[in-house]
Amino acid sequence: MAGTGPPPSSDPQVEHALAERGRALVAAAVAETSAPLGLRERIDRDRERARPVARRRRLGLAGSLAAVTAAAVAAVVISLGGTAEPGVLATVQLAGKGPVLPAPKHDPARPALLQAKIDGLPFPDWNRQFQWRASGARRDRLEGRDATTVYYDSPLGARLAYTILGGDKIKPPDGARTVNMRGTDFHVLYRGNRRIVVWDRAGHTCVMTAPAVVPEQRLLDLAAWDAGGGVPF
C-alpha cells in the first residue's frame, strides 16, 4: 500500500541538521525557563539577606521603646508611690533591696524591744512572743528623710521588712483597705506577690511588707502588738 507522506530521509546530513535544530530548540526553551528562575532565586536570596536586618531594626526599636517605657514606669513608682512623698511604694522598693547591716540586738532593759530606733522610736522584738527573729537591717535617706528598716525571719523562712520613716507621718496610699485594731488604723494593700501594711506609731509612718503567703492576720498581729504598753504607739 502506498504511503500518504514522503518516505523518511536516510540522508545523514539531513538527519544531522534535524538533530542540531532540535538541540537548539531545546536549549532556547531551557534558556527562556531558567532565566526567570535565576532571577527569582536572586530575589529570594536578597530578600533573605534583608530579613535579619529588618528584624534586628524592628527588635532594636521595640527594645528601645520597652526600655523607655520601663524607665518611665519605674520613675512613676518611685516618685508617686503614695499620695504624699516619700511614697509608701518607694519605701517598699527601698526595703526590698535587703539588709546591709547586722541584726539589731535584743534590749535587755526592755524585753519587748530591740536596740534599734529612729527619732527615738524603737523597733519591737517579736522573737519571744511570735518566733519572728530580727535578721538584718539597713538605714537610708528617702526624699530627704531618714528611713530605718529591720528584717525579721519566721520559723518557716519567710522574711518581712519593717520600715519606720523619720519625720512626720505620711498619708496612706490610695486604694488601701483599712482595718482597725486596738484603736489603730492599719492600711492593707497588695503589689505583685507582696502584702503591705501601713500604720502610724507615735506620729511616724511604719511600712511592713512580706510575701503574700504570710497571712494578713499574722502581719496585723505583729504590727498591732504593743506588749501591754512595752512597745510605744
C-alpha positions in Angstrom: 0.0 0.0 0.0 1.3 3.4 -0.9 2.2 5.8 1.9 0.4 9.1 2.5 3.6 11.1 3.1 7.1 11.3 1.8 9.4 8.5 2.8 11.7 9.3 5.7 15.0 10.6 4.5 18.1 8.4 5.0 20.5 11.2 4.2 23.0 11.5 7.1 23.4 15.3 6.5 19.7 15.8 6.8 19.4 13.8 10.0 22.3 15.7 11.5 20.7 19.0 10.6 17.4 18.0 12.1 19.2 16.8 15.3 21.1 20.1 15.6 17.9 22.1 15.1 16.2 20.0 17.8 19.0 20.7 20.3 18.8 24.4 19.5 15.1 24.5 20.2 15.6 22.6 23.5 18.4 25.0 24.5 16.3 28.0 23.7 13.4 26.6 25.7 15.7 25.9 28.7 17.1 29.4 28.5 13.7 31.0 28.4 12.7 29.0 31.5 15.9 29.3 33.5 16.3 33.0 33.2 13.2 33.9 35.2 14.0 31.1 37.7 17.5 32.5 38.2 16.0 35.9 38.7 13.6 34.6 41.2 16.3 32.8 43.1 18.4 36.0 43.2 15.4 38.0 44.5 14.8 35.3 47.1 18.4 35.4 48.3 18.3 39.2 48.5 15.0 39.0 50.5 16.5 36.5 52.9 19.5 38.7 53.5 17.3 41.7 54.2 15.0 39.9 56.6 17.6 39.7 59.5 18.5 43.3 59.1 14.9 44.4 59.1 14.1 42.1 62.0 17.1 43.5 64.0 15.9 47.0 63.3 12.3 46.1 64.5 13.6 44.4 67.6 16.0 47.2 68.3 13.2 49.8 68.1 10.9 47.6 70.2 13.6 47.1 72.8 14.3 50.8 72.9 10.6 51.6 73.4 10.3 48.9 76.1 13.3 50.3 77.9 12.0 53.9 77.8 8.6 52.6 79.0 10.1 50.6 81.8 12.2 53.6 83.0 9.1 55.8 82.9 7.1 53.3 84.9 9.9 52.9 87.5 10.1 56.7 87.8 6.4 56.8 88.5 6.6 54.1 91.1 9.4 55.8 92.9 8.1 59.3 92.7 4.4 58.7 93.0 4.4 55.7 95.3 1.7 57.2 97.6 -0.4 60.3 98.0 2.5 62.1 99.7 6.3 61.8 99.4 8.2 59.8 100.3 5.7 57.3 98.9 4.8 54.0 100.6 5.7 52.1 97.4 9.0 53.8 97.2 9.6 52.8 100.8 8.7 49.2 99.9 11.1 49.3 97.0 13.9 50.6 99.1 13.3 47.9 101.8 13.3 45.3 99.0 17.0 45.8 98.5 17.6 43.7 101.6 19.7 44.0 104.7 23.2 45.6 104.7 23.7 45.8 108.5 23.7 43.1 111.2 20.6 42.3 113.0 19.9 44.7 116.0 20.3 43.0 119.3 17.7 42.4 121.9 17.3 45.2 124.5 17.8 43.5 127.9 16.4 46.5 129.7 13.2 46.5 127.7 12.2 42.9 126.8 9.7 43.8 124.1 12.2 45.9 122.1 15.3 45.8 120.0 18.3 48.0 120.3 17.3 49.8 117.1 15.4 53.1 116.8 14.7 56.1 114.6 13.9 59.5 116.0 13.7 57.8 119.4 11.0 55.3 118.3 12.2 51.7 118.9 11.6 48.6 116.9 9.8 45.6 118.6 11.4 42.3 119.4 9.0 39.6 118.2 11.2 36.6 118.9 9.8 35.6 122.2 6.1 36.3 121.5 5.9 35.3 117.8 9.2 33.5 117.0 10.0 36.1 114.3 13.6 37.0 114.9 15.5 40.0 113.7 17.9 39.0 110.9 19.3 42.3 109.5 18.8 46.0 109.0 19.5 49.0 106.7 19.5 52.8 107.0 18.7 55.0 104.1 17.7 58.5 103.0 14.4 58.7 101.1 13.2 62.1 99.8 15.2 63.9 102.4 14.0 61.7 105.3 15.8 59.0 107.3 14.4 55.5 106.9 15.4 52.6 109.1 14.4 49.0 108.1 14.7 45.9 110.3 14.2 42.5 108.7 12.5 39.7 110.6 12.6 35.9 109.7 9.8 33.5 110.6 10.5 29.9 111.7 9.4 28.8 108.2 11.8 31.1 106.4 9.5 33.9 105.4 11.1 37.4 105.6 9.4 40.6 106.3 10.7 44.2 106.2 9.6 46.7 108.8 10.5 50.3 107.9 10.0 53.4 110.1 10.2 56.7 108.3 11.7 59.7 110.1 9.8 63.0 110.2 6.1 63.5 110.2 3.7 60.7 109.2 2.6 60.5 105.6 -0.8 59.7 104.1 -1.5 56.0 103.2 -1.6 55.1 99.6 -4.8 55.3 97.6 -6.8 52.1 97.3 -5.6 50.6 100.6 -8.2 48.7 102.7 -8.3 50.0 106.3 -8.6 47.6 109.3 -8.9 49.0 112.8 -7.2 47.0 115.6 -7.0 48.3 119.2 -7.7 51.8 118.2 -5.1 52.0 115.4 -5.9 52.1 111.7 -3.9 49.6 109.6 -3.9 50.1 105.8 -3.5 46.9 103.8 -2.7 46.6 100.1 -1.0 44.2 97.6 1.6 44.8 95.0 2.5 41.8 92.9 3.2 38.9 95.3 3.8 41.2 98.3 1.4 42.2 101.1 1.9 45.7 102.6 0.7 47.1 105.9 0.9 50.8 106.7 0.2 52.4 110.0 1.2 55.2 112.4 3.2 54.9 115.6 3.8 57.9 117.7 3.5 60.2 114.8 5.7 58.2 112.4 4.7 56.2 109.4 5.5 52.4 109.6 5.6 50.3 106.5 5.7 46.5 106.7 6.0 44.3 103.6 6.1 40.5 103.4 5.4 37.7 100.9 1.7 37.2 100.3 1.9 33.7 101.7 2.2 35.3 105.1 -1.4 35.6 106.3 -2.8 39.1 106.6 -3.9 38.5 110.2 -0.4 37.4 111.2 1.0 40.7 109.9 -1.7 42.7 111.6 -1.0 40.9 114.9 2.7 41.7 114.6 2.0 45.4 113.6 -0.5 45.9 116.4 1.4 44.2 119.2 2.2 46.6 122.0 3.3 44.1 124.6 0.9 45.6 127.1 2.5 49.1 126.7 6.0 47.9 126.2 6.0 48.9 122.6 5.2 52.7 122.2 2.4 53.6 119.9 
